[in-house]
Amino acid sequence: MRSFELPAAQVVALWSQRHDDDPAQRWFRDLFFSGRALSPHLRALVRRGAG
């Protein structure tokens, strides 16, 4: 299998201020921003590129 480098991608998240304190949405944002919402393979790639 061939592999190749991809340029870094910027991820932007937007949500209504009205939902800032919604527990379910806060949980999802925390999960997303911590990287736990990614598969283990993607998480490894993101960590490798972040350093």
PyMOL Python script that loads the backbone (N, CA, C, O; Angstrom):
from pymol import cmd

cmd.read_pdbstr("""\
ATOM      1  N   MET A   1       0.842  -1.172   0.000  1.00  0.00           N
ATOM      2  CA  MET A   1       0.000   0.000   0.000  1.00  0.00           C
ATOM      3  C   MET A   1       0.892   1.242   0.000  1.00  0.00           C
ATOM      4  O   MET A   1       1.858   1.328   0.758  1.00  0.00           O
ATOM      5  N   ARG A   2       0.561   2.172  -0.837  1.00  0.00           N
ATOM      6  CA  ARG A   2       1.311   3.432  -0.884  1.00  0.00           C
ATOM      7  C   ARG A   2       0.751   4.411   0.125  1.00  0.00           C
ATOM      8  O   ARG A   2      -0.445   4.411   0.416  1.00  0.00           O
ATOM      9  N   SER A   3       1.615   5.233   0.647  1.00  0.00           N
ATOM     10  CA  SER A   3       1.148   6.298   1.535  1.00  0.00           C
ATOM     11  C   SER A   3       1.724   7.619   1.036  1.00  0.00           C
ATOM     12  O   SER A   3       2.740   7.649   0.343  1.00  0.00           O
ATOM     13  N   PHE A   4       1.076   8.675   1.392  1.00  0.00           N
ATOM     14  CA  PHE A   4       1.535   9.986   0.974  1.00  0.00           C
ATOM     15  C   PHE A   4       1.117  11.001   2.029  1.00  0.00           C
ATOM     16  O   PHE A   4       0.165  10.781   2.777  1.00  0.00           O
ATOM     17  N   GLU A   5       1.828  12.096   2.078  1.00  0.00           N
ATOM     18  CA  GLU A   5       1.566  13.148   3.047  1.00  0.00           C
ATOM     19  C   GLU A   5       0.449  14.064   2.557  1.00  0.00           C
ATOM     20  O   GLU A   5       0.387  14.414   1.378  1.00  0.00           O
ATOM     21  N   LEU A   6      -0.403  14.433   3.449  1.00  0.00           N
ATOM     22  CA  LEU A   6      -1.451  15.403   3.152  1.00  0.00           C
ATOM     23  C   LEU A   6      -1.192  16.661   3.972  1.00  0.00           C
ATOM     24  O   LEU A   6      -0.681  16.577   5.089  1.00  0.00           O
ATOM     25  N   PRO A   7      -1.534  17.802   3.441  1.00  0.00           N
ATOM     26  CA  PRO A   7      -1.359  19.025   4.236  1.00  0.00           C
ATOM     27  C   PRO A   7      -2.331  19.016   5.418  1.00  0.00           C
ATOM     28  O   PRO A   7      -3.390  18.392   5.361  1.00  0.00           O
ATOM     29  N   ALA A   8      -1.957  19.710   6.476  1.00  0.00           N
ATOM     30  CA  ALA A   8      -2.808  19.803   7.662  1.00  0.00           C
ATOM     31  C   ALA A   8      -4.122  20.495   7.296  1.00  0.00           C
ATOM     32  O   ALA A   8      -4.160  21.390   6.453  1.00  0.00           O
ATOM     33  N   ALA A   9      -5.170  20.065   7.939  1.00  0.00           N
ATOM     34  CA  ALA A   9      -6.485  20.670   7.711  1.00  0.00           C
ATOM     35  C   ALA A   9      -6.918  21.402   8.973  1.00  0.00           C
ATOM     36  O   ALA A   9      -6.673  20.935  10.086  1.00  0.00           O
ATOM     37  N   GLN A  10      -7.546  22.521   8.801  1.00  0.00           N
ATOM     38  CA  GLN A  10      -8.072  23.274   9.924  1.00  0.00           C
ATOM     39  C   GLN A  10      -9.531  22.867  10.126  1.00  0.00           C
ATOM     40  O   GLN A  10     -10.310  22.809   9.175  1.00  0.00           O
ATOM     41  N   VAL A  11      -9.879  22.593  11.359  1.00  0.00           N
ATOM     42  CA  VAL A  11     -11.253  22.225  11.684  1.00  0.00           C
ATOM     43  C   VAL A  11     -11.859  23.368  12.487  1.00  0.00           C
ATOM     44  O   VAL A  11     -11.266  23.844  13.456  1.00  0.00           O
ATOM     45  N   VAL A  12     -13.031  23.797  12.079  1.00  0.00           N
ATOM     46  CA  VAL A  12     -13.722  24.886  12.754  1.00  0.00           C
ATOM     47  C   VAL A  12     -15.078  24.378  13.210  1.00  0.00           C
ATOM     48  O   VAL A  12     -15.785  23.712  12.453  1.00  0.00           O
ATOM     49  N   ALA A  13     -15.437  24.689  14.438  1.00  0.00           N
ATOM     50  CA  ALA A  13     -16.735  24.287  14.967  1.00  0.00           C
ATOM     51  C   ALA A  13     -17.503  25.535  15.384  1.00  0.00           C
ATOM     52  O   ALA A  13     -16.969  26.414  16.060  1.00  0.00           O
ATOM     53  N   LEU A  14     -18.744  25.595  14.975  1.00  0.00           N
ATOM     54  CA  LEU A  14     -19.614  26.707  15.330  1.00  0.00           C
ATOM     55  C   LEU A  14     -20.893  26.161  15.949  1.00  0.00           C
ATOM     56  O   LEU A  14     -21.393  25.116  15.532  1.00  0.00           O
ATOM     57  N   TRP A  15     -21.414  26.858  16.928  1.00  0.00           N
ATOM     58  CA  TRP A  15     -22.698  26.501  17.504  1.00  0.00           C
ATOM     59  C   TRP A  15     -23.336  27.747  18.080  1.00  0.00           C
ATOM     60  O   TRP A  15     -22.668  28.738  18.378  1.00  0.00           O
ATOM     61  N   SER A  16     -24.624  27.671  18.224  1.00  0.00           N
ATOM     62  CA  SER A  16     -25.378  28.803  18.738  1.00  0.00           C
ATOM     63  C   SER A  16     -25.045  29.022  20.214  1.00  0.00           C
ATOM     64  O   SER A  16     -24.942  28.065  20.982  1.00  0.00           O
ATOM     65  N   GLN A  17     -24.882  30.249  20.592  1.00  0.00           N
ATOM     66  CA  GLN A  17     -24.614  30.578  21.991  1.00  0.00           C
ATOM     67  C   GLN A  17     -25.751  30.077  22.881  1.00  0.00           C
ATOM     68  O   GLN A  17     -25.546  29.790  24.060  1.00  0.00           O
ATOM     69  N   ARG A  18     -26.930  29.977  22.316  1.00  0.00           N
ATOM     70  CA  ARG A  18     -28.098  29.485  23.047  1.00  0.00           C
ATOM     71  C   ARG A  18     -27.865  28.068  23.571  1.00  0.00           C
ATOM     72  O   ARG A  18     -28.473  27.669  24.564  1.00  0.00           O
ATOM     73  N   HIS A  19     -26.979  27.298  22.903  1.00  0.00           N
ATOM     74  CA  HIS A  19     -26.736  25.907  23.284  1.00  0.00           C
ATOM     75  C   HIS A  19     -25.435  25.716  24.071  1.00  0.00           C
ATOM     76  O   HIS A  19     -25.022  24.581  24.306  1.00  0.00           O
ATOM     77  N   ASP A  20     -24.801  26.787  24.470  1.00  0.00           N
ATOM     78  CA  ASP A  20     -23.540  26.674  25.208  1.00  0.00           C
ATOM     79  C   ASP A  20     -23.647  25.801  26.452  1.00  0.00           C
ATOM     80  O   ASP A  20     -22.737  25.024  26.741  1.00  0.00           O
ATOM     81  N   ASP A  21     -24.739  25.919  27.186  1.00  0.00           N
ATOM     82  CA  ASP A  21     -24.875  25.203  28.454  1.00  0.00           C
ATOM     83  C   ASP A  21     -25.687  23.918  28.348  1.00  0.00           C
ATOM     84  O   ASP A  21     -25.965  23.284  29.366  1.00  0.00           O
ATOM     85  N   ASP A  22     -26.071  23.523  27.141  1.00  0.00           N
ATOM     86  CA  ASP A  22     -26.810  22.282  26.968  1.00  0.00           C
ATOM     87  C   ASP A  22     -25.879  21.112  27.297  1.00  0.00           C
ATOM     88  O   ASP A  22     -24.834  20.971  26.660  1.00  0.00           O
ATOM     89  N   PRO A  23     -26.232  20.269  28.279  1.00  0.00           N
ATOM     90  CA  PRO A  23     -25.330  19.182  28.705  1.00  0.00           C
ATOM     91  C   PRO A  23     -24.938  18.221  27.584  1.00  0.00           C
ATOM     92  O   PRO A  23     -23.779  17.818  27.494  1.00  0.00           O
ATOM     93  N   ALA A  24     -25.890  17.852  26.733  1.00  0.00           N
ATOM     94  CA  ALA A  24     -25.575  16.909  25.651  1.00  0.00           C
ATOM     95  C   ALA A  24     -24.621  17.539  24.642  1.00  0.00           C
ATOM     96  O   ALA A  24     -23.677  16.891  24.190  1.00  0.00           O
ATOM     97  N   GLN A  25     -24.859  18.776  24.292  1.00  0.00           N
ATOM     98  CA  GLN A  25     -23.981  19.429  23.323  1.00  0.00           C
ATOM     99  C   GLN A  25     -22.607  19.715  23.927  1.00  0.00           C
ATOM    100  O   GLN A  25     -21.595  19.623  23.232  1.00  0.00           O
ATOM    101  N   ARG A  26     -22.563  20.059  25.211  1.00  0.00           N
ATOM    102  CA  ARG A  26     -21.269  20.263  25.877  1.00  0.00           C
ATOM    103  C   ARG A  26     -20.474  18.957  25.883  1.00  0.00           C
ATOM    104  O   ARG A  26     -19.269  18.955  25.629  1.00  0.00           O
ATOM    105  N   TRP A  27     -21.166  17.834  26.177  1.00  0.00           N
ATOM    106  CA  TRP A  27     -20.506  16.531  26.169  1.00  0.00           C
ATOM    107  C   TRP A  27     -19.918  16.238  24.791  1.00  0.00           C
ATOM    108  O   TRP A  27     -18.771  15.806  24.678  1.00  0.00           O
ATOM    109  N   PHE A  28     -20.715  16.475  23.741  1.00  0.00           N
ATOM    110  CA  PHE A  28     -20.224  16.195  22.394  1.00  0.00           C
ATOM    111  C   PHE A  28     -19.044  17.085  22.034  1.00  0.00           C
ATOM    112  O   PHE A  28     -18.062  16.609  21.464  1.00  0.00           O
ATOM    113  N   ARG A  29     -19.129  18.365  22.359  1.00  0.00           N
ATOM    114  CA  ARG A  29     -18.006  19.272  22.059  1.00  0.00           C
ATOM    115  C   ARG A  29     -16.754  18.835  22.799  1.00  0.00           C
ATOM    116  O   ARG A  29     -15.668  18.839  22.219  1.00  0.00           O
ATOM    117  N   ASP A  30     -16.878  18.459  24.068  1.00  0.00           N
ATOM    118  CA  ASP A  30     -15.726  17.981  24.834  1.00  0.00           C
ATOM    119  C   ASP A  30     -15.137  16.730  24.195  1.00  0.00           C
ATOM    120  O   ASP A  30     -13.918  16.600  24.087  1.00  0.00           O
ATOM    121  N   LEU A  31     -16.001  15.809  23.771  1.00  0.00           N
ATOM    122  CA  LEU A  31     -15.559  14.580  23.116  1.00  0.00           C
ATOM    123  C   LEU A  31     -14.847  14.906  21.813  1.00  0.00           C
ATOM    124  O   LEU A  31     -13.782  14.360  21.523  1.00  0.00           O
ATOM    125  N   PHE A  32     -15.436  15.790  21.037  1.00  0.00           N
ATOM    126  CA  PHE A  32     -14.879  16.163  19.744  1.00  0.00           C
ATOM    127  C   PHE A  32     -13.527  16.866  19.890  1.00  0.00           C
ATOM    128  O   PHE A  32     -12.554  16.495  19.232  1.00  0.00           O
ATOM    129  N   PHE A  33     -13.473  17.878  20.751  1.00  0.00           N
ATOM    130  CA  PHE A  33     -12.242  18.663  20.877  1.00  0.00           C
ATOM    131  C   PHE A  33     -11.116  17.901  21.560  1.00  0.00           C
ATOM    132  O   PHE A  33      -9.946  18.226  21.357  1.00  0.00           O
ATOM    133  N   SER A  34     -11.441  16.899  22.360  1.00  0.00           N
ATOM    134  CA  SER A  34     -10.395  16.093  22.997  1.00  0.00           C
ATOM    135  C   SER A  34      -9.807  15.070  22.032  1.00  0.00           C
ATOM    136  O   SER A  34      -8.743  14.508  22.291  1.00  0.00           O
ATOM    137  N   GLY A  35     -10.501  14.828  20.917  1.00  0.00           N
ATOM    138  CA  GLY A  35     -10.032  13.839  19.951  1.00  0.00           C
ATOM    139  C   GLY A  35     -10.583  12.451  20.196  1.00  0.00           C
ATOM    140  O   GLY A  35     -10.303  11.538  19.419  1.00  0.00           O
ATOM    141  N   ARG A  36     -11.360  12.261  21.255  1.00  0.00           N
ATOM    142  CA  ARG A  36     -11.896  10.933  21.559  1.00  0.00           C
ATOM    143  C   ARG A  36     -12.998  10.529  20.593  1.00  0.00           C
ATOM    144  O   ARG A  36     -13.391   9.363  20.576  1.00  0.00           O
ATOM    145  N   ALA A  37     -13.508  11.454  19.790  1.00  0.00           N
ATOM    146  CA  ALA A  37     -14.537  11.128  18.812  1.00  0.00           C
ATOM    147  C   ALA A  37     -13.922  10.526  17.546  1.00  0.00           C
ATOM    148  O   ALA A  37     -14.647  10.073  16.661  1.00  0.00           O
ATOM    149  N   LEU A  38     -12.603  10.521  17.460  1.00  0.00           N
ATOM    150  CA  LEU A  38     -11.917   9.979  16.287  1.00  0.00           C
ATOM    151  C   LEU A  38     -11.622   8.497  16.476  1.00  0.00           C
ATOM    152  O   LEU A  38     -11.528   8.017  17.605  1.00  0.00           O
ATOM    153  N   SER A  39     -11.479   7.788  15.390  1.00  0.00           N
ATOM    154  CA  SER A  39     -11.056   6.393  15.468  1.00  0.00           C
ATOM    155  C   SER A  39      -9.603   6.378  15.952  1.00  0.00           C
ATOM    156  O   SER A  39      -8.894   7.372  15.797  1.00  0.00           O
ATOM    157  N   PRO A  40      -9.153   5.267  16.535  1.00  0.00           N
ATOM    158  CA  PRO A  40      -7.760   5.198  17.003  1.00  0.00           C
ATOM    159  C   PRO A  40      -6.749   5.495  15.890  1.00  0.00           C
ATOM    160  O   PRO A  40      -5.726   6.130  16.145  1.00  0.00           O
ATOM    161  N   HIS A  41      -7.019   5.049  14.674  1.00  0.00           N
ATOM    162  CA  HIS A  41      -6.102   5.296  13.555  1.00  0.00           C
ATOM    163  C   HIS A  41      -6.010   6.791  13.252  1.00  0.00           C
ATOM    164  O   HIS A  41      -4.915   7.334  13.109  1.00  0.00           O
ATOM    165  N   LEU A  42      -7.160   7.453  13.157  1.00  0.00           N
ATOM    166  CA  LEU A  42      -7.146   8.892  12.883  1.00  0.00           C
ATOM    167  C   LEU A  42      -6.539   9.668  14.043  1.00  0.00           C
ATOM    168  O   LEU A  42      -5.829  10.651  13.826  1.00  0.00           O
ATOM    169  N   ARG A  43      -6.808   9.240  15.263  1.00  0.00           N
ATOM    170  CA  ARG A  43      -6.233   9.910  16.437  1.00  0.00           C
ATOM    171  C   ARG A  43      -4.700   9.862  16.381  1.00  0.00           C
ATOM    172  O   ARG A  43      -4.039  10.850  16.702  1.00  0.00           O
ATOM    173  N   ALA A  44      -4.138   8.729  15.977  1.00  0.00           N
ATOM    174  CA  ALA A  44      -2.688   8.597  15.866  1.00  0.00           C
ATOM    175  C   ALA A  44      -2.144   9.539  14.784  1.00  0.00           C
ATOM    176  O   ALA A  44      -1.090  10.148  14.969  1.00  0.00           O
ATOM    177  N   LEU A  45      -2.850   9.661  13.670  1.00  0.00           N
ATOM    178  CA  LEU A  45      -2.404  10.548  12.610  1.00  0.00           C
ATOM    179  C   LEU A  45      -2.446  12.012  13.052  1.00  0.00           C
ATOM    180  O   LEU A  45      -1.538  12.786  12.748  1.00  0.00           O
ATOM    181  N   VAL A  46      -3.501  12.380  13.765  1.00  0.00           N
ATOM    182  CA  VAL A  46      -3.631  13.765  14.238  1.00  0.00           C
ATOM    183  C   VAL A  46      -2.523  14.075  15.233  1.00  0.00           C
ATOM    184  O   VAL A  46      -1.912  15.142  15.164  1.00  0.00           O
ATOM    185  N   ARG A  47      -2.258  13.169  16.145  1.00  0.00           N
ATOM    186  CA  ARG A  47      -1.188  13.392  17.126  1.00  0.00           C
ATOM    187  C   ARG A  47       0.167  13.490  16.455  1.00  0.00           C
ATOM    188  O   ARG A  47       0.993  14.321  16.834  1.00  0.00           O
ATOM    189  N   ARG A  48       0.402  12.648  15.463  1.00  0.00           N
ATOM    190  CA  ARG A  48       1.680  12.656  14.767  1.00  0.00           C
ATOM    191  C   ARG A  48       1.888  13.997  14.054  1.00  0.00           C
ATOM    192  O   ARG A  48       2.999  14.526  14.039  1.00  0.00           O
ATOM    193  N   GLY A  49       0.830  14.538  13.471  1.00  0.00           N
ATOM    194  CA  GLY A  49       0.924  15.793  12.749  1.00  0.00           C
ATOM    195  C   GLY A  49       0.976  17.008  13.652  1.00  0.00           C
ATOM    196  O   GLY A  49       1.447  18.067  13.237  1.00  0.00           O
ATOM    197  N   ALA A  50       0.494  16.872  14.896  1.00  0.00           N
ATOM    198  CA  ALA A  50       0.417  18.024  15.799  1.00  0.00           C
ATOM    199  C   ALA A  50       1.775  18.377  16.379  1.00  0.00           C
ATOM    200  O   ALA A  50       1.997  19.518  16.785  1.00  0.00           O
ATOM    201  N   GLY A  51       2.671  17.430  16.423  1.00  0.00           N
ATOM    202  CA  GLY A  51       3.927  17.654  17.123  1.00  0.00           C
ATOM    203  C   GLY A  51       4.928  18.268  16.248  1.00  0.00           C
ATOM    204  O   GLY A  51       6.051  18.527  16.681  1.00  0.00           O
TER     205      GLY A  51
END
""", "prot")
cmd.dss("prot")
cmd.show_as("cartoon", "prot")
cmd.util.cbc("prot")
cmd.orient("prot")
